[in-house]
Amino acid sequence: MILLRPGDEGYPTRLRDLARPPDPLWITGELAALTRRPAVAIVGTRRLTPYGERIARELAGGAARAGALVISGLAQGIDSEAHRAALEAGAPSVAVLGEGIAAFDAGVRGRRRHLATRLRQHGALVSEYAPALAAKGWMFAKRNATIAALADAVVIVEAGERSGALITAAEALRLGRPLYAVPGPLGALRSEGTNALIASGAARALTGAGALVGALGLAPAGAAAPDEVPDASRALRDLLAAGPLPADALAARLRLAPPDAATVFAAALLRGEVVLTGDGRLARG
């Protein structure tokens, strides 16, 4: 187990954005995993639905295969599925715990115990609490702030009206990290929080793994990066200067294959550079 303080070599620099960076930070696993970039935090409810499970796995797996580090909190539900999908994609993942690492090891059971072992081997477990310190309710809010600080972007998959994942969302906004939320069915209890984030404008709606990968500046695994097409994003904005256009017409004018065009469009939408009109065309944002 490694102990790092804010002034030590290897201490994650992004944690210094916090008003009170964890001091010390306890780490077990691969220290190098914490410096992998880009990094995306994928979090959500413990009481996930089949929809939430599928989306968490698609997002985490897609991001991991494209080269991103997936960060979460190793809680039951969305967090565990995000870690598991990243590992299954052959990529490391980092779990930030809401208790000491030794206390977690002593109490964890079942599938999460096996998952923690795999994270040590291919990623890391991180805690800001002394190893033997058992979980208390107040610890998880601080843990959620640490998750947001470590990430380059934060995604909320499913979250109820009072979900702890909304604390991570609030911290992401305070730290200036891009915040995304997965829209859910209207009236669904597990999506009340995510839908509210989108409706208020606090979070941008995330429509799939391709959109997330594009927003992180990556190309889908096995695909050419859209930026290999010279100035694709700038060309998109230039084409829209005269007014809205359908997506297929834009793809043809940009000379992009449909998968590459979809990635370029999704990234531009998430950055706010373009918007969808009421009839489904793209327009300048």
N, C-alpha and C positions, 0 to 999 in steps of 0.2 A: 504494500500500500504506500502510495506517494503522498506526501504532504507539501503543498505549495502555498506560499504567501504572495500577496500582490506584487511585491518587488522581485520575486524569484524568476529566474529564467524558466520558460515553459509555462508560466501562468497565463491562462487565456486572456489576451489583451482586451477582448470585447467585454469581459466582465468588469473592466474598469469604468465602463459607461454607467454602472450602477452607483447610486449615491453611497452605498456601503457595500463594496465588493466583498465577496466571501473571504474571510480571513480567519483560519486557513481554509484551503480547499483540499478535500481528501479524494484521492483517485486510485482506482484499481483497474488494471487492464492496460491498454495501449495508450500512453500519453499522447502519442502523435495523432491519435484520432481526433483530439480536441482542436487541432489546428487545420483539419481538412476543410476546404472551402469549395463551393458554397455550402452552407449548412442551413437546413430547414427544420423548424420545430413543427411536429404534427401531434396535436393533442385533442382531447375530447372527453366525453363522458365515460364513466365506468360501466354504465348500463346501456351499452351500445345495442343498436338494432342490426338486423342482417344488412340493411342498406349502409349503415355506418361502417360496419366491418368491411364490406366490399370496397367502399370508397377509400377507407384508411389504407387498406392493403394496396389498392391501385395507385394511390398517390405516393405512398412510401416506396413501393417497389419501382415505380417509374422514375422517381427522383434518384433513388439509389443506383439504378442501372445507368442513369445518365451521368453519374459521378458525384452526386450530392451526398453529404452526410445527413442522416436522419437523427434528430434529437427528440426525445420525449421523456416521460416521467416514470415509465415502467409500472404504472398503475394497471389494474384490471381494465379491460375494455379497449378503447381506441388506442391508448398509449402502447399497450402490449402488442396489438396487431400491427402498429406502425413499426416497432422494433423488429418483430418477427418477419415482416415482409422485406425489410431492408436486408436482414441477414440472409434470407432465402435468395435474395438477388445477388449475393456474394459480396456485399459491401459492409463496412463497419457501421455501428450505430452507438450512440452515447445515451445513457440513461442518467437522469438527474434525480436523486432520491430525496424524499421528504423526511429522512431519518438517517442515523448513522449507518455506515455500511455493514458493520458487524451485527448491529441490531436487526437490520433488514435480513441478513443471512440467517439469523437465528429464528426469524418468524415466518419467512416466506415458504410457501408450500406449492405443490402441484406444478403446473406448466410454467408459472413465473420463476420457479426455482431453476428449472432447466434453462429457461430463457436468460436468466442472470448469468449462468455459467457460460453460455454462448457469447453473451455480451462482453464478458471478461476476455474471452479468447479472440473476439473480433470486434473490438470497440472498447468501451470503458463504462464503469459505474462511477458516478461522481456524487459527492455530498459535501455540504458546507457544515455538517454537524459531526461532532466527535464520534468515533466508530461505535461506541456502545450506547449512544443516546437514542432512546426509543421515540417513536413518532408521537407528536402532540399536534393538535389541530392547527396551532399558529405556524408550525413549520412549513406547511404546504404553500402558503402564500409567498413566503420567501423563496421556496424551491421554484415556484412558477415564474418568479422574476428572474431567477438564474437561467431557466430554460429560455425565456425570451431574449435575454442578453447574449447568450451563446449563439443565437441563430441570426442568419441574414434575412430570414423571412419567417413568419409564423402563420400556421394554418390551423383553424378550428374546424374539425370535421363534424361532430355532433356535440351539442351542448344545450342543456335545459336552461330554463330561465335563471336558475341560481347555480349553475355549474361552476366548479372551481376553474375550468378552462377559461372562463371569462376573465379571471384575474390575470392569466397569461396574456389574454388579448389586451387588457388595459395596460399592462406593463409594456407590451410591444408598441402600443401607440405612444406611451410616454417616452420610450427610448428611441422612437423614430424608426422602428423596424416595420417593413411592409406587412400588413395584416390582411389575410384572406380567410374567407369562411365558405363552407360548402352549403349551398341552399338545400333545404329539406322540404318535405311536404307541408303545405299549409295546415296549421293546427296540430302537427305532430309535436308531442311534448319534448322529445329529444332534440328537436330542431328550433325550439322557441328562441334560444339564445343566439344561434347562428343566424337565423332569419332576421332577428332584431339588429344584429351587427351590420348586416347588409342593408337593411331598410334605413338605418340611421346614417349610412355613408361611412361608418367607422371602418368597415372591412369591404374589400372588393369580392364579388362573387367568384368562386373558383369552379370552373366547369369541367375539369378533368386533369389527368396526369400530364397530358401534353401542354396544357396551359401553365401548369406549375413549373414544368421543366423549362419552358420558354421564359417565364418570369424570372427564373434563377439564372438566365443567361446561358443555358445549356442546350444541347441538341438531344433529342430522343436517342436512346441506345441504338446503334446501327444506322442512324440517319445522318446525313450531312448537316452541319450547323447552318442555320438560315443566314448567318452573317457571312458565310462563304459566298453568298450571292451579294455582290458589292452594294453596300448601303441599302439593304432591303427595307429597313424601317424608314429611312429617309425617303426612299423612292415611294413607299406607300403613302406617306404624308403628302408628297408632291402630287401624286395621282389624285388624291382626295381634295386638293386645293380648289378645284372647280365645282365640287359638290359630291354627294354620296354616290357610291357605286356598289353593285353586287359583288360578293366575295369571289365568285367564279371569274367574273370579268377582271377583277384585280389580280387574281392569280395568273391569268393569261398574260396580262400586260407586264407583270413582274417576271414572267417566264419561270415560275416556280411550280414544282410538282405539288399536287394536293397536300401531302403530309407536311412539306416544308412551308407551304402557304398557310396552313392551319396553325403551325407553330408561330410564324411571324404575326399573324392576326391576333392570336391569343395573347402573345406577349405585349403587343401594342394596346390591346384592350385593357389588360391588367395594369399597364403603366398609365392609362388614361390618355394616351396619345390619339386614340380613335374611340368612337362610340358606335353602338348599334342604333339605327333608326327604327321607327315603328314598323316599317315594312321589311326589316331584316338586312338592309344595306349597311355598309360601313361609311362613317363620316368622320371628319377630323374632330378631335376632342376639344 
